[in-house]
Amino acid sequence: MDERSIQPGGGEHLPPPVRATLEARTDSPLADPRALTILTTEHWSLLSARSLVYNEAFARTGMFLTFLSASLVALALVAQGMGFDRDFLLLAAVILAFDLFIGLATLGRVSSASNEDLRSIAGMNRIRNAYLEVAPGLAPYFIASRFDDVPGVLATYGEAADEPPDRLGSFLHGLTTTNGMVAVITTAIGGILGAVVALLAGLPPGTAIALGVITFVVMFGAVLSSALRSFTRFGNGLDPRFPTPPVERGRRG
């Protein structure tokens, strides 16, 4: 095979299947010698975006916990001087309301940051797919997924797509994440605020505690439902170009 046979428009003497393969390789965007450099640059850009997202999520969470700790210490000091009278409960309700607002704002930003992180992973999976098109022999050396749909993104975290979902395990794992921790703390603040408001309304302590527990459960359910809807919207808007084939589901790429 001479050099002209691999050039565009050359190789008319080759069999049609071989000629079609050569033309497909020539027409592919990955045949451009600049393609690998461009893909590598985009890969590093996505890595930088993930790093920024993580830093912001950790900073927001740290600010929330710092403000919450300071407000609780302030309430403890005020209680020593005022006692647990109605004025103290009113002050506690105001401060807890601020804590609740900051917690909800933090939870919203951390949740959106998680979606941004997942989208960056989908982009890197798409680029990894291009790497493997250029050098298919490197597939055994990749442990992350090459597919940019939801199962491919989750496979990057080690979740097999062909296994039945473990709802209890997923729920318990979610509580260990930053989103889960902030959600529990924020809804607990909401429950305490509900109990304080009940005490201000003149209800007995037992009833106030019961209302606080109900408030916590309702708020936690609302936050969980919102998180599920957010993840569903993320999956619907992902627009995968390289979905996970059925035979590949459960593998890591």
Disulfide bonds with the S-S distance in Angstrom:
none
